[in-house]
């Protein structure tokens, strides 16, 4: 899964989609996940970074991670690898 290249993402978590005119605000963890996705990191790599950085186990993180990805898909902010 890849974040759409056309998205403008600020360091403060403001996201603008020029194709729709929609804008969103990410919290710091959402911004960190989006940044890792943009860098091409795998799910396992992202899970490792987040569990080492924050007080969360991998099972709990992955549950929230998939919820977050679902929201990104619903908002059409990602391209699937298919």
Order of alpha helices (4+ residues) and beta strands (2+ residues): beta-beta-beta-beta-alpha-alpha-alpha-beta
